[in-house]
Amino acid sequence: MKNIDDILFITQARSGSVRVVNKMLRPFGDSCLFEIALTKILASKIIPKENYYVSVRDQEFIDISDKYGVNKFIRSEASVQEPVTVQKVLEWHDKLDYKYWVKVNACNPLLTVETIDKFVEAFMNSDSRGMFGVFEKKTFLFDSEGRMLNKFHGEDKYLATLETKFVETCYEAAHSLYAGTCSDIADGIYTGTFKDKGNPEFFPMDVSECFDIDWPWQFELAEAIYKNRRAN
């Protein structure tokens, strides 16, 4: 079992989003995506506030962090520039004194505090060096040549009907919760190698909490769902 004192909890943010301009700071509900993510971590029943950092550079993020008394790691200009490498983007890996890390994506406002806490508990109780949030899907996946990647249970005759109930379960990245070992980042490993089962260990999530905002229509839809959930 991992000691929670050895775990760094972190949220990263930058102002240079292109597809959704100023995504982290533009009005969302009665707040903004960055502040919503920050307050969820602070509402956790597990995460020690002293272990929580935001990795930011812009003054707007610094001001919000100061409002809540959150630790700040001031990221370098290089960390937000191309080409992207794990070591560069996660430059805190050898500058903050922790063995493990858990990162919460601020682009997913539908993620609940309860799920964050369950993820932390699962990582603490696991022997795995990394953990990755996913959700289950029953669908058809094909490679670039049109070959089906996942298989049917039983006979291929089901291919003629394309009935998803007969197809193998696959997993899609939730783009919400990530965990790993700080020393692995130096070797270019994020949450795991994804070459062997359990590397990283998957953390299945409810699909209703897996909504990573990349495009304007997703921003609008997520905001409508967010407001509706808060109202009810």
MARBAMI-770678 format. One line per 3 residues: number of its first residue (from 1); their letters; for each residue x, y, z of C-alpha. Coordinates in pm, 1 decimal. Each point is the difference from the previous one (the first is absolute). Example, Ala and Ser with C-alpha at 12.3 -4.5 7.8 and 13.67 -1.06 7.14 Angstrom:
BEGIN
1 = as = 1230.0:-450.0:780.0 | 137.0:344.0:-66.0;
This chain:
BEGIN
1 = mkn = 0.0:0.0:0.0 | 129.3:344.8:-92.0 | 32.8:271.3:264.4;
4 = idd = -210.2:302.7:-90.3 | 279.9:226.0:125.6 | 209.0:-130.8:-292.7;
7 = ilf = -257.5:107.6:-260.1 | -1.3:333.7:-179.4 | -344.5:113.9:-113.5;
10 = itq = 10.1:242.8:-288.1 | -211.6:190.7:-250.1 | 164.2:157.9:-304.3;
13 = ars = -133.2:295.7:-196.0 | 109.7:240.8:-268.6 | -165.8:281.5:-190.3;
16 = gsv = 111.4:-94.1:-350.0 | -289.7:-224.9:-104.6 | -79.1:35.0:-370.7;
19 = rvv = -313.0:-204.2:-72.1 | -189.4:156.7:292.2 | 158.7:338.3:56.6;
22 = nkm = 81.9:74.5:365.3 | -172.2:-326.8:92.7 | 120.4:-19.3:359.5;
25 = lrp = -100.5:355.3:97.1 | -303.6:95.2:-208.3 | -334.2:4.2:188.8;
28 = fgd = -139.6:-346.3:60.4 | -315.3:-20.3:210.4 | 63.6:234.4:290.1;
31 = scl = 376.4:-55.3:-11.5 | 266.7:-128.7:-243.5 | 147.8:-342.4:-72.0;
34 = fei = 319.9:66.2:191.8 | -174.3:117.2:314.8 | -253.2:-284.8:-14.7;
37 = alt = 281.4:-257.3:-11.9 | 188.9:169.7:280.7 | -301.1:12.7:234.2;
40 = kil = -74.9:-368.4:-61.6 | 346.0:-99.4:117.6 | -39.1:217.2:308.0;
43 = ask = -333.4:-170.7:70.3 | 162.5:-344.0:-1.0 | -25.7:-203.0:318.8;
46 = iip = 333.5:-168.2:-72.3 | 240.1:241.9:-167.2 | 213.3:205.7:242.5;
49 = ken = -4.1:366.9:-100.7 | 374.1:25.6:61.4 | 57.1:-269.6:-266.7;
52 = yyv = -200.5:184.6:-264.8 | 169.6:223.0:-256.7 | -110.9:180.1:-311.5;
55 = svr = 252.0:14.4:-283.3 | -59.4:339.1:-162.6 | 176.4:296.6:-153.1;
58 = dqe = -255.9:271.1:-79.4 | -89.4:260.4:260.6 | -374.1:-73.0:-25.6;
61 = fid = 58.8:-356.8:119.0 | 233.5:119.1:272.4 | -265.1:242.5:128.9;
64 = isd = -265.8:-272.2:20.5 | 244.3:-233.9:175.0 | 89.4:269.5:251.9;
67 = kyg = -370.3:55.6:67.1 | -22.9:-357.6:130.7 | 346.2:-17.5:154.2;
70 = vnk = 114.8:-277.3:-233.2 | 365.2:-92.8:-56.2 | 138.5:112.7:-335.4;
73 = fir = 264.1:-145.0:-226.0 | 89.3:273.1:-248.8 | 52.3:-178.4:-327.4;
76 = sea = 255.8:116.3:-254.8 | -71.7:149.8:-339.1 | 159.5:-308.8:-155.9;
79 = svq = -261.2:-226.0:162.1 | -275.0:144.4:-219.4 | 198.0:-0.4:-325.2;
82 = epv = 40.4:-257.6:-276.8 | 137.6:-259.1:-31.1 | -182.7:-164.2:289.4;
85 = tvq = 179.8:-256.7:216.8 | -112.0:-158.9:325.6 | 305.6:130.1:182.1;
88 = kvl = -58.2:356.6:-119.8 | -374.3:23.9:59.5 | 24.8:-169.6:340.4;
91 = ewh = 314.4:186.2:99.8 | -96.3:-12.9:367.6 | 81.0:-373.4:11.3;
94 = dkl = 353.3:53.9:135.6 | -50.8:339.2:163.7 | -264.4:-84.1:260.8;
97 = dyk = 90.1:-256.9:263.3 | -254.3:-276.3:-59.9 | 21.8:-362.8:-108.3;
100 = ywv = -335.8:-24.0:-178.8 | -239.2:240.7:-168.9 | -371.8:29.2:-76.3;
103 = kvn = -115.8:246.7:-263.7 | -358.2:122.5:-37.5 | -98.1:141.1:-338.6;
106 = acn = -167.3:339.6:35.2 | -161.5:-40.5:-344.0 | -259.9:-239.7:141.1;
109 = pll = -253.6:193.8:212.6 | -234.4:-300.6:31.9 | 248.7:-197.8:207.6;
112 = tve = -121.3:-37.1:359.8 | 191.2:31.3:325.3 | -113.7:-351.1:93.7;
115 = tid = 159.5:-150.9:-310.9 | 322.8:191.5:59.8 | 15.0:-144.9:352.4;
118 = kfv = -70.8:-353.0:-126.1 | 281.1:35.5:-253.0 | 241.1:113.3:270.8;
121 = eaf = -98.9:-290.8:224.6 | 40.8:-247.0:-286.7 | 347.4:130.4:-82.4;
124 = mns = 107.6:-2.4:364.4 | -113.7:-361.7:41.6 | 153.7:-118.1:-326.1;
127 = dsr = 347.0:-139.2:-63.2 | -0.7:163.7:-344.5 | 240.7:280.8:-81.7;
130 = gmf = -268.6:177.6:-202.3 | -376.1:24.2:-39.8 | -215.2:131.9:-282.7;
133 = gvf = -368.7:96.9:-2.8 | -206.5:-173.8:-270.9 | -359.6:-83.6:-80.8;
136 = ekk = -138.8:-316.0:-158.3 | -142.5:1.4:-351.9 | -185.0:-253.9:-210.8;
139 = tfl = 75.5:111.4:-352.9 | 196.0:-88.4:-312.3 | 360.7:111.2:-35.2;
142 = fds = 198.1:-14.7:-325.5 | 360.3:69.4:-92.4 | 108.5:228.8:-283.4;
145 = egr = -34.3:-289.5:-247.2 | -359.9:-69.9:97.8 | 78.0:-312.1:201.2;
148 = mln = -207.6:-51.9:310.8 | 207.4:31.2:317.5 | -231.1:-149.7:260.1;
151 = kfh = -163.3:-338.6:-50.4 | -340.8:-157.0:36.9 | -83.7:-246.9:273.2;
154 = ged = -56.1:-329.2:-172.1 | -57.3:-10.4:-373.8 | 85.0:262.8:-262.8;
157 = kyl = -353.9:-33.6:-137.8 | -95.4:288.1:228.4 | 211.1:228.4:-219.9;
160 = atl = -278.1:-13.5:-258.5 | -240.2:170.2:239.3 | 247.1:229.4:179.2;
163 = etk = -166.7:-65.4:334.7 | 210.6:163.9:270.3 | -131.5:-232.8:271.5;
166 = fve = 214.7:-277.4:-148.4 | 321.5:198.6:-30.1 | 286.0:2.2:250.2;
169 = tcy = 4.0:284.1:250.4 | 260.7:263.4:-74.7 | 119.7:297.0:201.3;
172 = eaa = 25.0:368.5:-84.7 | 213.6:253.8:181.3 | -207.0:206.0:241.6;
175 = hsl = 243.9:293.5:-24.4 | -73.6:76.2:363.6 | 221.6:-178.5:251.5;
178 = yag = 362.8:-107.0:-27.6 | 257.1:-136.0:244.7 | 359.4:-110.1:-19.9;
181 = tcs = 345.1:-14.7:152.7 | 212.0:315.1:-12.3 | 323.8:-179.1:-86.0;
184 = dia = -163.0:-163.4:-305.2 | -58.9:339.4:-162.4 | 375.0:46.6:-37.3;
187 = dgi = -6.1:-313.7:-219.4 | -281.2:140.9:-214.7 | -268.7:-211.8:166.5;
190 = ytg = -325.4:176.5:86.6 | -248.3:-227.4:179.3 | 146.6:-313.3:-155.2;
193 = tfk = 130.5:-154.0:-321.6 | -342.0:-125.6:-124.0 | 180.3:-303.8:-140.7;
196 = dkg = -106.4:-257.1:258.5 | -318.0:-61.1:195.4 | 6.6:193.7:325.7;
199 = npe = 262.7:248.5:-119.4 | -164.3:230.1:89.0 | -283.2:-144.0:205.0;
202 = ffp = -341.1:108.8:-129.7 | -250.0:178.6:222.7 | -348.3:-44.7:-154.0;
205 = mdv = -223.2:306.2:35.3 | -363.3:82.3:-68.8 | -23.4:136.2:-353.5;
208 = sec = -221.0:285.9:125.3 | 308.9:146.6:170.8 | 227.5:-33.7:-302.5;
211 = fdi = -38.0:319.6:-199.1 | 327.3:157.4:-103.2 | -56.6:341.2:-159.8;
214 = dwp = 197.2:50.3:-321.6 | -243.2:184.6:-226.3 | -246.4:292.1:39.4;
217 = wqf = -306.0:-224.8:-34.7 | 133.4:-218.0:283.2 | 48.2:308.9:216.0;
220 = ela = -361.6:104.5:-56.7 | -140.9:-349.4:55.2 | 206.2:-60.3:314.6;
223 = eai = -109.0:333.9:142.9 | -367.8:-84.4:-59.9 | 38.7:-340.3:170.5;
226 = ykn = 200.3:156.2:285.2 | -267.6:263.8:65.3 | -276.9:-260.1:-13.3;
229 = rra = 174.7:-227.2:250.3 | 59.8:286.7:240.4 | -362.0:107.9:-27.0;
232 = n = -117.6:-352.9:85.4;
